[in-house]
Amino acid sequence: MLDSLWSTIGGVLAPHGPAATAAKSYTPGDFSIHFFLQLAVILIACRVVGWLGQKLLAQPQVVGEMIAGVVLGPSLLGLLWPDLQNAIFPKETRNVLYAGAQLGVGLYMFLVGTTLRIDHFKAKAKSAAGVSLAGIAAPFAVAILITPFLLDVPGLFAPGISLTNATLFLGACIALTAFPMLARIINERGLASSSLGTLSLTAGAFDDACSWCVLAIVLATFGGGAGVAILAIGGGLLWATIVILFGARLFALFAARVERDGGMRDGVLAIVLIAFCSSAFLMDMVGIHAIFGGFILGAVMPRGLFAAEIKRKIEPLAVVLLLPMFFTYSGLNTRMDMVNSGPLLLIALAILAASILAKGGACYAAARLAGEDNRTALGIGALMNSRGLMELIIINIGLQKGIIGPTLFSMLVLMAIITTMMAGPLFEAVYGKKARESGELESLNAPATPV
């Protein structure tokens, strides 16, 4: 009897197909069991690693969540206890986790959009344009210089890939900024409404959008056709124009109702969420990314009570429950044991150094040339240099589409993690500490993200 009980308990996480004796497929109940277990494990890991990161490494909660995602993947948990890792996160259930991850990061970027200060952007238009262009031009210049050497190393790029496609893809990877992570670091530092925060967010958004468009062009040459690039660039610009021209006017009508009622009723919240889902869907459909749909829509939301009610009703669930799924899903696709020789390690370090110089250094120089003071320019360079899991998304696409090999994938993962971990401490050293001493940070809004 006890043997039967233990056998039943042990088989709870196994697939339960139509034939109980030879089940090979997952039923809806199996997906449900795994989903709730995964959420519990993700939340525990994110809170514990996030707390340790804050106490021991002075890293923001968001960096701890990124590391927790890698810890739960094949790089640590799967390496030490592969059976346990596969039981909790079987491959068949990851599509469900992916959908929840996109919802979480999309909602978060929608909330970030509601904090965007358009007046600051207008006042800093010259600086934002300069930083954005530098953050694109310098990475692609570096890619032009180093890609010919990387092509000669077996296993980095796919066999037969052209120099042009390899250069464009590597340039897009170096040019990326960790847009969701950048936004969260800015929020946690209380800089969401500052000119520095607005300039960094707008420049980061532009650079990431350009990188996704370049990726679409590269994919178009891998069998997707020119329509892939045309749809991505044209569709994204068209939707952004529509939202900017008509979104603010439409939601101003609902904002008046919220002001009159003294709060947001469920019907208005439903309309906001419908608009969010539609915007995320359209941007995902054209080939950019759902997060940009959320961010663009959030940027045109009426400020005041309307934006405050959106934040009050959506933020806790999005930040605490849904957003960690995004980091964990990406971490499940990350391997850290691929760079396993001296020459490969030297190549990885060279890519890391070139990426830091091309992104952080170029953005700092552009901000200085645009008239920003040295401290602000250093802070912008530190933030823009962070790659985060946006990098993991784009290199996963490159790996799946056969553009890069597993070895270069691992090198770029290493670059993403190190530049992301640099961002918080470097920003504090060059900007945050002095700003606190002068009382500048205390005069800004409190952090929007609970720690």
N, C-alpha and C positions, 0 to 999 in steps of 0.2 A: 504493500500500500504506500509506504513512504517512498519506495523507489519510483512508483508511478507518479507521485506528487512532485518529486524533484525533477523527474523527466519532463513533466508538464511545464513546470516553472522554467526549466532550462530551454524549452522550445518556444517561449513567449515571443522572442524576437526573430524567430525563423519565419520564412514565408509560408503562408497558409493558402495554397491554391485549391482548386476544386477537388483534387485527389489528395487526401490527407497523408497518404503513404508515400507520395512522391511529389510533394509540392515544389514547384519551381518559380512560381509567380507570386507577386504580392497582391493581396486583396485590399480593398479600401480600409478595412480594419487594421491591417498591417501598417499602412501608411500613417494612420492616426496614432497607433501605439508609438512608432518611431518618432513622429513629429513632436509629440509632447515630451518624450524622453530627451530628444535633441535640444528642445528649448530649455529644459531644466539644466542640462549639462552646459549649454552655451552660457546661460545666465550666471551659473556658478563660476565657470572658468573666467568669464569677463570681469566679474566683480572682484574675484580673488587676484587675478593677474593685474587688473587695473589698480587695485589697492597697493599691491607690491610695487608696481611701477611708480606710483606716486610717492611712496615712502622711501624706496631704495634708490630710484633713478631719477626722481623729479620729473617724470613723464606724465603728460595729461592722460586722463581716462581713455581717450580714444586710442592712444598708442598701445596701452595695455590690452585693449580689445583686439587690436590687430595682431599682437603677439599671441594672445589667447587663441585666435583662429588658427595660427600656424601650429601652436602647441597641440590642438585637437586634431590636426591633420596627420599625414604620413611622416612628417619631419620629426615628430617626437612620440606622440601617443601611438601612432601606427608603427613606429620603429621599435618601441619598447613592448607594446602589447597589441600586436596587429589583429588578433582575434577580437579583442575588446573594441578596438577602434572600428573594425568592420561590422561588429554587431550593433554598435550605436549609430554609425553613419554608413549603412550599406549603400552601394552605388545606386541601387534602384530607387532610393528615396530622395536623392539629392535634387531632383527637379522640383519637388515640393519646397525644399529649403531654399532653392534659388528664387522661386516666386515670392516667398516671404521676404527674402533679402532685398529684392528689387523694390518691394513695397516700402520697406523700412528706409532704405537710402533715398528713395524718391520723396517720401514724406518729409524726411529731414531736410533735404535740399529745398523743398517747398517752404518749410519754416524759415530756413536761412534767407530765402528770397524776400520774405516779408520784413526782414530787418535791413535790407539794402537801402542805403541812403542815396537817393538819386541826386540830391543837391550836392553831396560830397563828390559824387562821380563827375558831375558837370564842372565843379570847381577844380577837380584834379584830372580833367580829360587829357591834358597834355601828358601828364605823368603816366596815367593808365595806358595810353596809346604807346608811349615809349617803352614801358616795361613789357607790355604784351608783345610788341614787335621784337624786342631783344630776346624775350623768352622763347620765341619761335626761331629767329634767324640764327642765333649762336648755336643752339643744339643741332640744327641741320648742317651748319658749317662744320661742326665737330664730326658729325656722322659722315660727311663727305670725306674727311681726312682719314678716319680710322676704319671705315667699312672695307676698303680694298684689302687691308691687312687681315681683317677678321674672316673674309671670304676664303682665304688660303688655309684656314684652320678647319680641319674636318669636324663635322658634327655641330658647328655653330649655326650655320644657315642651312636651309634645305638644299639638297643637290640640284644644280641647274638653275637656281634663282639668279635673276639678273642683278647687276650692280646697282641699277636704278632702284629696283624694288627693295633690295636689301638696305640701301641708303635711306630711302623714304621711311621704311619701317623703323629702323634704328633711330632716325631723327625724331619720329613721332614719340618713341618711347622716352627719349631723353627730354623732349619738350614738355611732356606731361607734368602737370601739377596735381597733387593729391587734393582735388577739389573738395570732396566731402570732408576729408581730414583737415584741410586748410580752414574750411568753414567752422569746423568744430573747435579747432585750436583757438581761432579768433573769438568764438563765442565763449569758450571757457576762460579766456583771458579778459573778457569784458570789453572786447574791441569791436563788436559787431556794428556799432553805430559810429565808429571813428573814421576819419579820413584814411588812415593807414589800412584799417580793415576793409573798407569799401574798395580802395584802390587794389589791394591784393586779391580780393574776391573777383572783381571784374576782370583783372588781368589774367587770373588763373582760369576763369571761365572761358575767356576768349582763347587762351592757349590750348586748353583741353578740347574745345570745339574744333579748333584747327587740326589738332592731332587726330581726332576721330575722322575728320574729313579726309586727311591724308591716308589714314588706314582704309577708308572706303575706296580710295583710288587704287591702293595696292591690291585690295581684295578684288577689285574689278578686273585686274589683269590675271587673276587666278581662276578665271572661269565665270565670274559673276557678270561680266560685261560692263560697258560704260554706263548702263542704266543704274548700277549700284551707286556710283559716285554722283551722278546727276541727281538721283533721288535724295541722297544724303545731304548734299550741299544745298540744292534748290529747295527741297522740302523743309529742311531746318530753317533756312532764312525766311521762307514764306510763312511758316507757322509763327516764328518769332515776331515777324512784322504784324501779323494779324492780332496776336496777343497784346503787343505793345499799343497798337492803334485803337483796338476796341475793348480789350479786357478791362482796363481801368474804368472806362465809361460804364460798362455793364455792371460791374460789381459796386460802383458808386451808388447805384440804386439800392442794392442790398445793404450797403453800409449805412445809408440813411435810415433804413428800417431797423437795423441793429441799434443805432444811436437812439431811435425813438422808443424802442422796447427796453433799452437798458441792458441788453444782452443778446446773445445769438441763440435763436431757437433751432430745434433739430432740423426743420425744413431747410433753413438757410445753410446749415452745416452740410446737409446732404448735397445741396447744389454746389457748394465749394468742393466737396470730395468728388463729385461727378466731373467737375471741370478739371480737377487734378488728375484723375484717372485718364480722362480723355487726352490731356496734354502729354502725359507720360506715354500713353499708347502711341500717339502720333509721332513723337520724337523717337521712340523705340522702333516704330514701324519703318521710318525713313532711313534708319541705320545710324543715328547719332547715339543717343542713350536716353533712357527714361528720366535720369536725374536732371537733365537739362530742361526737359518739359516741366518738371516740378519747380525748378529754380526760376524759370522765365515767368511762370504763372504767379509764383509767390512775389516776384518783384513788382507786379502791377496791382497787387492787392491793396485796397485802401488802408491807410494807416489809422492810428487811433484805436478806438474800442474794437473795431472790426478785426484788426490784426491781433490785438490782445486776446480776443475771444478765441480766435483760431489757435493761437499758441496755447492757451489754457486748456482747450479741449483735446488737442492732438498731440502736443509735445511729449507728455509723460509716457504714453504708450509707444510712440514712435522711437523715442530715444532709449528707453530702458529695455523694451521687449523686442522691437522689430529691427532696429539698426544693428545690434550685435550679430544677427543672422547674416548680414552682408559680409562682415569681416570673417566669420567662421566659414561661410561657403567658399570664399576665395582662399582661405587658409587650407581647406581640404584639398585644393588642387596644387598645393605648393610642396616642392621637394627641395630640401637643403643639403642633400648628400651627393649632388651631381658634380660639384667642383672638387675633384679628388686627386689633383696632381699639381706640382709646382708651377709648370707653365700655364695651366688653366687658371690657377689662383692669381698669377701675375696679370693675365688678361682681364680677369674680373676686377682687380684693383685698378687697372688702367681705365676700364670703362667707368668705374666709380669716380675716379678723380676727374676724368673728362666730363662726366655728367654734372658734377658739382660746379666745376669751373664754368661750363657752358650755360647752366641754368641760374644758379645762385649768383655767380660772379657777374654775368651779363645783366641780370635784372637789377643788381645793386648799381652797376655803372649807369644803366639807363635812368634809374631814379635820380641819381646824382646829377646827370646831365640835364634832367628835366627841372632841376631846382630844389629837390628835396634835401633836407639836411642829412648829415652823415648817419646819424642814429636811425632816422626813419628809413633811409635807403638800406642800411644793414638789416633792419627788421624785415623789410620787404624781401630782400634777397634770401634771408633765412627761411621765411615762410614759403616763398615760391620754389625753393629747392626741394621741398618735401614731395615725394612721389606717391607713397601710400598704396592702397589697394586699387586705385585707378590704374596704376602700372600693372598690377597683377591681372586686372581684367584684360587689358590690351595685349599683354604677352600670352595670356591663355588663349586668346583668339588667334594670335600668331602661331602658337604651337598646334592648335587644333586644325588650322587651315594649311599647315605644312610650310609656313614661311621660315620659322626658326626651328632648331633642334632642342632637345632637352637640356643640353649643356649651356647654351646661351640663355635659355629660359631661366635656369638656376642662377646664372650670373646676374641677370636683370632683377630677379627676386632679391638677391643679396643687395643690389644697389637700391632697390625700393625700400627695403627695411632700414638700411643704414641712413639713407637720406631722410627718412621719416623720423627716426629716433633722434637725428641731429636737430630737427626743426625746433622742438620745444626748448631744450637747453640753450641752443644758440640764440634763439629769439630772446630768451630771458637775459642772456649775457649782454647782448648788444642793444637791447631796447627795454625790455620789461623791468629789469632791476632799477635802472635810472628813472624810468617813468613812475615807478612806485615811490621812489625816494622824493621825487618832485611833486607827488600827489596827483599826477596826471591820470593814472589808471583808476584811482579811487573816484575820480570825477565822472568816469564813464559808467555805462550801464553795468549792472551786476551780471555775472556769467549766466547765459541762457540755458546752459546744460547742467543738470545735476551731476555731482561727482559721486 
